[in-house]
Amino acid sequence: MPLLDVVAYPFVEVKIVPPPAAVATRSPGVVAVVGITPDGASGGTAPVDAPRVVTSAGEAATLFASRDADGAVQRNALFDALAVALLQDPPPAKVYGVRAAAGGYAAALRALEGVDDVNFVSLARETEVDALLLLKAHAEDVSAAGSPRIAVAMADPTQAPSQTWAADTLGALTGAGKVLRSDTGRMIVVAARAAGTAPDFATAAMAAIAGQPPHVSPVLKQVRGVAIPRELGFSPTEIKALAAEGIIPIIDPALIPGEGLFMADGGLFTTDARRPFVDIVRVLDDIQFRLRAGLIGTIGDARITKPGLTLVKLTAEGIVANLRRQNVIDGYTVTIPLLELLSIPESARTAADTQAITQARATRGVDMVVAIIYGPQVHHLGVTLRMDFA
């Protein structure tokens, strides 16, 4: 029988354990474009209602268009939209294209429901409100189911200029029961004017927004690959009228050197006055995913005890603290009401405290409140210019 239960040799013993499981990540800049193409091979090699990742204009041509005998691309709305999405700088993190049959937007949008990394969706060069209502419903329904995304649409750019252009545009989007505003902040509408076959301003703006971090406002961010004749540009009165209704005008401001188109506002086409801006919804969506991905490891492991819930709280604080270090948010608090009850000595708990703890352990459900302090960007600067005489 050994004299000692533990011997010194080999003096230092190292045990190798596997690394912790990786935390899921989700890019906040993934876009999807749904568009109708010609039937058969004329509309490309991609199947109908099948999302495909597109990384170049050449790939978009193969999947969603065709070429003539000279190799020239036979363009269509979906190909043009994907091409302009890829032109944005910085570009979206990923671009999906979805080929739809004629009259088949609903089926194509359903095909996107299971693609859970999509953040934005548009319909290629589409301005019919009935079709845009399908897009709005898709974004709202999928977001409510746990995969948040924002629909991006455009007002009809071919509508002739008039003294009532802004009012007429708003009426077309909201009149006769065709209410395109989203009650949950899931709709962006951009406006521009163009002659002839108008470019896809919605997809261009969508990709430009997606290329920016979630906390960056779309205001005065450049939109590339589209053009507006000078004579069709918006007047200051029209810009203000559109922006006041949550529509983002696309303009060429004289205050920015050179020529280029920029978004003149950052509002959502929404009825939610608490979250009227694009960056607010994007930040909340991003934080929601980070919390879900970071806390999933505590499900089934953390116990409903003071040490167990303390670990859950520290995990949540670590997630949002990283966002504060990156200056995405200005501050935060994490509160678990049940942890506060468990911190009370058992002899000092009320009957209601004991009942709440017993109920939580019986149902195995725990509530946590994460409060975020967010410092948004300046959208409007009022300057008072005063003249003094010496």
CORPE-V464684 format. One record per backbone hydrogen bond with DSSP energy under -1.0 kcal/mol. CO is the residue of the C=O (numbers start at 0). NH is the residue of the N-H. E is the energy in kcal/mol with one decimal. If there is no record, write none. Layout:
CO_NH_E / CO_NH_E
This chain:
7_10_-3.2 / 9_11_-2.5 / 28_92_-2.3 / 28_93_-1.1 / 29_118_-2.6 / 29_119_-1.8 / 30_95_-2.4 / 31_121_-2.0 / 32_97_-2.5 / 33_123_-2.9 / 34_99_-2.8 / 39_42_-1.8 / 40_43_-1.7 / 51_96_-2.8 / 55_59_-2.1 / 56_60_-2.2 / 57_61_-1.9 / 58_62_-2.4 / 59_63_-2.7 / 60_64_-1.4 / 61_44_-2.0 / 62_45_-2.2 / 65_73_-3.6 / 67_70_-2.0 / 71_67_-2.3 / 72_74_-1.2 / 75_79_-2.5 / 76_80_-2.2 / 77_81_-2.5 / 78_82_-2.5 / 79_83_-2.1 / 80_84_-2.0 / 81_85_-1.8 / 93_30_-2.5 / 94_53_-3.1 / 95_32_-2.3 / 96_51_-2.3 / 97_34_-2.3 / 98_48_-3.3 / 99_36_-1.2 / 100_103_-2.7 / 103_107_-2.0 / 104_108_-2.8 / 105_109_-2.0 / 106_110_-1.6 / 109_112_-1.3 / 111_114_-1.2 / 113_115_-1.3 / 114_117_-1.2 / 118_149_-2.7 / 119_31_-1.6 / 120_151_-2.6 / 121_33_-2.5 / 122_125_-1.6 / 127_131_-2.1 / 128_132_-2.3 / 129_133_-1.0 / 130_134_-1.6 / 131_135_-2.6 / 132_136_-2.5 / 133_137_-2.2 / 134_138_-2.3 / 135_139_-2.5 / 136_140_-2.8 / 137_141_-2.6 / 138_142_-1.8 / 139_143_-2.2 / 140_144_-1.4 / 141_146_-2.3 / 142_145_-1.5 / 149_120_-2.0 / 150_187_-2.5 / 152_189_-2.3 / 155_158_-1.0 / 156_193_-2.3 / 161_164_-1.4 / 163_167_-3.1 / 164_168_-2.5 / 165_169_-2.3 / 166_170_-2.5 / 167_171_-2.1 / 168_172_-1.3 / 169_173_-1.5 / 170_174_-2.6 / 172_179_-1.3 / 174_177_-2.3 / 176_178_-1.5 / 181_270_-1.7 / 185_150_-2.4 / 186_268_-2.7 / 187_152_-2.8 / 188_247_-2.9 / 189_154_-2.4 / 190_249_-2.3 / 198_200_-1.6 / 199_203_-2.0 / 200_204_-2.6 / 201_205_-2.6 / 202_206_-2.5 / 203_207_-1.9 / 204_208_-2.5 / 205_209_-2.5 / 206_210_-1.5 / 208_211_-1.5 / 212_215_-1.8 / 217_220_-2.1 / 220_262_-1.8 / 228_231_-1.9 / 229_232_-1.5 / 234_238_-2.5 / 235_239_-2.2 / 236_240_-2.2 / 237_241_-2.7 / 238_242_-2.5 / 239_243_-2.2 / 241_244_-1.1 / 241_246_-2.1 / 242_245_-1.8 / 247_190_-2.3 / 248_263_-3.1 / 250_261_-3.1 / 252_255_-1.2 / 260_222_-2.9 / 261_250_-2.8 / 262_219_-3.5 / 265_277_-2.5 / 267_269_-1.5 / 268_181_-2.3 / 270_272_-1.1 / 275_267_-2.8 / 276_280_-1.4 / 277_281_-2.2 / 278_282_-2.5 / 279_283_-2.3 / 280_284_-2.5 / 281_285_-2.3 / 282_286_-2.7 / 283_287_-2.5 / 284_288_-2.1 / 285_289_-2.3 / 286_290_-2.7 / 287_291_-2.3 / 288_292_-3.0 / 289_293_-2.6 / 290_294_-2.2 / 294_297_-1.7 / 297_300_-1.5 / 297_301_-2.4 / 302_304_-2.2 / 304_308_-2.7 / 305_309_-1.8 / 306_310_-1.8 / 307_311_-1.5 / 308_312_-2.5 / 309_313_-2.5 / 310_314_-2.1 / 311_315_-2.2 / 312_316_-2.6 / 313_317_-2.0 / 314_318_-1.4 / 315_319_-2.0 / 316_320_-2.4 / 317_321_-1.2 / 319_323_-1.6 / 320_324_-2.2 / 321_325_-1.3 / 322_327_-2.5 / 323_326_-1.7 / 330_372_-2.8 / 332_370_-2.8 / 334_368_-3.3 / 335_339_-1.5 / 336_340_-1.6 / 337_341_-2.4 / 338_342_-1.2 / 340_343_-1.3 / 344_347_-1.8 / 349_353_-2.3 / 350_354_-2.3 / 351_355_-2.3 / 352_356_-2.1 / 353_357_-2.5 / 354_358_-2.7 / 355_359_-2.1 / 356_360_-2.1 / 357_361_-1.8 / 358_362_-2.5 / 359_363_-1.8 / 368_334_-2.8 / 370_332_-2.0 / 372_329_-3.2 / 372_330_-1.2
